[in-house]
Amino acid sequence: MFRVATILPFLVSLGLPALAFADGQNWAIGKWEGDINGMRSQKYGTHRVLTITSVAEDGSAKGSWASDETLHPPMHVDADGIQFSPGNALSRVDLKKTSDNELTGTMVYGGKTYQIRMKRVTQ
């Protein structure tokens, strides 16, 4: 019987490094929906959709964010959460994984900090 420690380096050498971090960052892939508490925006509302389509080994992720998923900011995913700056350097979203299907965190926008709670809708 093969041991994981013996076969894992072999699989990585074949170009299968995703196995080495599958539990680390890939948890974030999917579609998440939620609301920004306390934010008043007549133009965009408070509902937001976050879609993560891929995560690289270094944690850089591709996806979209906004009420209509039109923003595609650079994102970072680690074992505990997702971070990105939508729109400009003064805005920041920091979400922590609170369960397999829930993210909670904050959004800094216009000098104010808002609470966010998101639920996974698809994987």
N, C-alpha and C positions, 0 to 999 in steps of 0.2 A: 504494500500500500504506500502511495506517495504522501509525503508530508507537505503541508502548505509552504513551509519555509524552504523546501527544496524546489517546489514547482513554481512559486511566485516569481523569483528572479528570471526563470526561463520564460514565463508568459510575458513579463515586462520586456525582455529582450526581443520578443516577437512583435512588439508594438501594441501590447495590450495593457498599457499603464492604468487605464480606467479602473481596472480591478483593484489596484492598490489604494484608490481613494473613493471608491464607490459609496461607502457609508459616510465619508467626510463632507462632500459638497453636493453630490447629486440629489440629496434630499429636497433641495429647493426647486428642482425642475417641476414645472406645472403652472397652473393658473390660480391666482389668489385674488380674492375680492374683499373689500372692507371699506371702512369709513374713517375720515379724519374728524375726531371729536373737537367741537368748538370752533372749527374754521368756518368763516362766513364768506362764501364765494358764489355770487349770483351767476357768474359766467361759467364756472366749472363744477359747482356743487361740492359736496363732501365725499361722494363715492369715488373710490379708486380701484383700478385693476392693475395687478402686477403679474406679468407673465415672464417666467424664466424658461428659455428654450435650450440653453446649453451652459455648462460650466467646465472651464479648462482646469488642468491640474494646479495652476497657480492661483485659482480662485476667481479669475476674471470670468464674468458671466455675460451672456447676451440675453436680451429680453426687452420688454416694454413696460411703460408706466403711464398712468394718467387716467382721467375719467373715460377717455376714448382710446387708450393705448397708443397714442401718437408719439410719445417721447421714448427715445432709445438711448438713455444715458449709460455710460460705462458703469458696470455694477461689480461688486465683489461679494463672493459667498464664502463663508467658512463653516466650520462645524456647528457654530452657534447662531449665525444670523446672516443678514443681507444688508449691505450698505451701498448707497449711491447718492449722487447729487443731481436731482432733476432740474433742468433749466439753467441754473447758474451756480457759481461757487458759493453763494450765500445761502442756498437752500440745501438741506441734507435730510436724507431718510435713513434711519437706523432701526432695523427690525430684528428682533430676537426670536428664535424658535422656542415657543413655549410648549408645543406638542407637535406630533407629526402633521397635524392639520391646522395649526394656528400659529400666527406671528403677532407679536405685540411690539410696540416701540414708539418712536417719535419722528415727527417731521418738523424741521426748523424752516420757517418760511416768513419772509418779511420781518425778521427780528423776533418772531414769536415761536414758541414751541407748542406743538399740538400732539395729542396722543392718537395712535393708530392701532386698530385691531383688524387683522385680516384672517380669513378662513380659506383653506384650500378648496377649490371647486373641481379641479381636474389634476391628474398627474401626468 
